[in-house]
Amino acid sequence: MTTPPLRRRRHSRAVYRRRRLAVLFVLVVVIAAVVFVVIAQPWRGAPQSSSSLSPVDSPAATGAASPSAPPGAATPGAAASTPTPGGTPGACTANEVTVDPVVDQTSYASGQNPKLSIKLTNTSGVDCTINVGSAQQVFTITSGSDTWWRSTDCQTDPSDQVVTLTAGQSVQSASPLTWDRTRSSVDTCNSTSRPRAGAGGATYHLSVSIGGIPSTQTASFQLN
């Protein structure tokens, strides 16, 4: 008895579609795994950079740039250029501001000329305004009771510059004055033979005033 041949069972189109989808899914998974290994691997074990940054000071962070000061004028630095809240600050008084003379050295060798500056400090708890221009500055050098040199004797082109000193702020001359170690006089400004200050270890004293406020002490130095 002959056995009839078996007929191959045919699946529906839906079954074939599901199989193809399954194969495609497997391929996608394999490709994704390969891509992850190839691309992500280079970052594995890489050092982590810090996300915090140190603050950087800039003119934009501290307000408008300060106006350029004339030679010898006190540097306003971060002094306010606009009225403070509650009104414009009043003029600085001797009770609110201390004025100190500054020299760049305490002893000068032959041929070295002293460089002179003014330091201002607002010791009060309120802001105040002061004219720090060269027209309001006076540098005086004495030796004993003898006045050797005064900056106003032969001053040219004096200028004004009103700034606001904030509470607790300290500023100093932008450009120091240089004393040529000669005696000053309004009558000898153009002279080339003015008397020269004695050296050999002689002691001199610098006193200053600005805006009508004098220094309460002097800065001493020696000429060699």
C-alpha positions, 0 to 999 in steps of 0.5 A: 500500500503506497503511502500518499506524499505529505503535503508541505504546510503553508503558513499565512502571510502574517506569520512570515511578516512576524518572522521577518520583523523578529529577524530585523529586531535581532539585527537592530539589537546587535548593531546597537550593541556594537555601536555602543561599544565602539562609541562609548568605550573611549569615555570609559575611565576618562577623568571627570573635569570640575564643573565649578569655575573660579570667578573672574574680575572684569570691568563689566563685573565692577561697573563702569570704567573709572575715568583716567586720572590726571598726573598726580591725581588720586586713583578713584579705583572702584569709587562710585560715579553715580549718586548712592541710594538715598541721595548724593554723598556729602563732601568729605571732612577731616573727621571722615578721611585720613590723608597720608604721605607716601614715598617709594623708599626710605633712603635714596642713593646719590642720583635717585630722586624721591617719588611722592604720593598721597593716600586717602582712606575713608574711615567713616561708615558713609560715602563722601565726595572729594576733589582729588585733582592736582589743583587740590594737592599740596606736597611739602618737603621740609628739613627741620624748620626749613621748607625745601620744596612745595609742589604748588610753587611751580605747578602748571595746568592744575586740574580738578577731579571730584570722586566719591570715596565709598565707606572704608575705601582707600586710594592712592595717587595714580602717578607719583610726583618726582622731587628733583632734590632742589629747592623750589621757589616761585621765582626760580621755576625756570632756573637751571641752577637752583640749590640742591638739597644736602645729602650725606644721610640728611633726613627730610620729611614729606607732608601732604594735603588734598581737598583742604584736608592735611596729613596728620603725620609726615613720611621721613626719608634720607638722601645719601 
